[in-house]
């Protein structure tokens, strides 16, 4: 393609610096201004660090049974030296679980699993949902009708129930639970992508690409889909929160991660009948789930506001 | 216009309902394992199993089975539960009221607490009341239902034992308190079977309703006491969602010119907030309530499991693990259809509240 370069007149105003600012820089700035988003990022940052360094942070192996190694009892309450626990007793910050393992170490390793669960299910759902939504929105007609009707049916079930049903068919286990949650999450991404594809499909810049001889692939992936990126990021971040909650619920019911995997939902489920005698075994795993979910929720909400052009004037 | 819109929405719901039937049928058949040996035990002989399979029509081609299934559902017959040895419809009449009562009270709680909190938060924007409410709401939506339930149980059933704040950790009523249903108290003459009887039983099994109808205050107090913890556990997520949505849509509306006008012409602040602002921020709220229904029905499985309530959720979960096709199919269909119908109602009320929706 040969084009004649037209000289763009340079703005030359003294005293005004005209540094170009990208959308992402603006988003970052707005994100940092929001206290709730900042809190979310800090919690998430800590969780990521814990996940990456669990093997050095954890005082014990998450599978290590302490019988015969230390004078500890089954389901012993937390013993923290700083809080007055006798120094001659071994320290277990979050107590000892029903199989006489150090719960704190298991909680740390659980961070790794939880973050992986959230990321993997939602990546899966985003990829499949984007493909389906793009096809439906771009081609329209019967393709659209069939895809979106199937999505409607999936959405017609309460997500946790559908996930339970799918896991039952596939068989209990962490991988199958992840697959089930991934499948259940697909429709919302398909919808998001479809609606943004439809909203830009007929716009001039798309017609221009078509007029210049761009093929469907180029139009769809280079011109149309980038427009769906913003809502996808927001939806995805909030989706991770839901996915982690649902995965924990499945594991709690015994359909997800199986013992002895140090997964928070499964740890909680295994000890739920001991809530009156050993509340620490229920309290800490649940708290960990809540903090993780909270961090993604706060970050997702912050991203939504930061990426919303209508709120550009708002600083709060 | 409105009627046209309603008809159109009902028509689009039909393929979805058909899809639901297809999916539940397929899921129930895909559950691995042999239903005969799951029900009759591992030692069932081949001959016994053949008879079992023939009796339940499981030897016919799969499309015939689906056809039979559709025909039965059209007649309101959900077949037999292998495990309980009784018609699934009976089981539904028995278990649905528990879930109904639980979900409705959870929704009720979330509305009467969520909406005022959201309004206060919007009116007192950026004050400590707002910040506090939002911290609470964000924590609320992030809370695992099962964890909240267990922690509530620990605090109210164990730590507060012996105080007036003690609440029972499980069950629906204290043993021995269960009173006869209202139609028995009123000596209604209803036959022991039939649709009317099932309907009456259905309502009679909702303890709070029954206690109110029969002025049984002891039962009422007891039933409410049993319901508080599960309803709070189940209602927290919707409550937080509702508070957040009320706040953000109120904030949108409060910035509008007509609010300033209303204030300028000297209307009381409370009137402006409730009549001008709140009514106009109802729309998004209706959507959130629709969305919350899903989390209510899904959360019911967890809540019922924790608090030992034999509702639909827990029965379904147990049926899935026991491969009881009849229950799995019927209960999933009922829950999904319920969900679709509720969303239909939400959509229609949306159109009623906002004429732009139905003209589109």
Contacts between the chains, C-beta under 8 A, distances in Angstrom:
chain1	res1	chain2	res2	distance
A	36	B	134	7.3
A	36	B	138	6.9
A	149	B	15	5.6
A	149	B	16	7.1
A	149	B	19	6.7
A	150	B	19	7.1
A	152	B	15	7.8
A	152	B	16	4.9
A	152	B	19	7.2
A	153	B	16	5.6
A	153	B	19	3.4
A	153	B	20	6.0
A	153	B	22	8.0
A	153	B	23	6.0
A	156	B	16	5.4
A	156	B	19	7.3
A	156	B	20	5.5
A	156	B	336	5.2
A	156	B	339	6.1
A	156	B	340	5.2
A	157	B	20	7.4
A	157	B	23	7.7
A	157	B	332	7.3
A	157	B	335	7.6
A	157	B	336	5.1
A	157	B	339	7.1
A	158	B	293	7.9
A	158	B	294	4.4
A	158	B	295	7.3
A	158	B	297	4.2
A	158	B	298	4.0
A	158	B	335	6.8
A	158	B	336	7.9
A	158	B	339	6.2
A	159	B	294	6.4
A	159	B	298	6.1
A	160	B	295	8.0
A	160	B	298	3.3
A	160	B	299	7.3
A	160	B	301	6.6
A	160	B	302	7.8
A	161	B	297	6.8
A	161	B	298	5.5
A	161	B	301	6.8
A	161	B	316	7.4
A	161	B	332	6.9
A	161	B	335	6.4
A	164	B	301	7.0
A	164	B	317	6.7
A	164	B	320	6.4
A	165	B	24	7.9
A	165	B	27	4.9
A	165	B	320	6.8
A	165	B	328	7.5
A	165	B	332	6.4
A	166	B	27	7.5
A	168	B	27	7.7
A	168	B	31	5.5
A	168	B	320	4.6
A	168	B	321	7.4
A	169	B	27	5.9
A	169	B	30	4.4
A	169	B	31	5.7
A	169	B	32	7.1
A	171	B	32	6.5
A	241	B	142	6.7
A	245	B	142	7.7
A	245	B	144	5.9
A	248	B	144	5.6
A	249	B	144	6.7
A	249	B	145	7.3
A	249	B	146	6.5
A	249	B	302	5.9
A	252	B	144	7.7
A	252	B	146	5.1
A	252	B	302	7.2
A	253	B	301	7.6
A	253	B	302	7.5
A	253	B	305	7.1
A	253	B	317	6.7
A	265	B	144	7.5
A	268	B	144	7.9
A	268	B	146	7.0
A	268	B	147	6.4
A	268	B	150	7.8
A	269	B	146	7.8
A	272	B	146	7.4
A	272	B	150	6.0
A	272	B	306	7.2
A	275	B	150	4.8
A	275	B	151	8.0
A	275	B	153	6.3
A	275	B	154	5.3
A	276	B	154	6.7
A	276	B	157	7.8
A	276	B	158	5.2
A	279	B	151	7.9
A	279	B	154	5.1
A	282	B	147	7.0
A	282	B	150	5.1
A	282	B	151	7.1
A	282	B	154	7.4
A	283	B	151	6.7
A	285	B	147	7.7
A	286	B	144	5.8
A	286	B	146	7.8
A	286	B	147	3.0
A	286	B	148	7.8
A	286	B	150	7.4
A	286	B	151	7.0
A	287	B	147	7.9
A	289	B	144	5.0
A	289	B	147	6.7
A	290	B	139	7.1
A	290	B	142	5.2
A	290	B	143	5.5
A	290	B	144	6.5
A	290	B	147	7.0
A	291	B	142	7.9
A	293	B	142	4.0
A	293	B	143	7.9
A	293	B	144	7.6
A	294	B	138	6.3
A	294	B	139	6.3
A	294	B	142	3.9
A	297	B	138	6.1
A	297	B	141	6.1
A	297	B	142	5.3
A	298	B	138	6.2
A	301	B	138	7.7
A	316	B	126	7.2
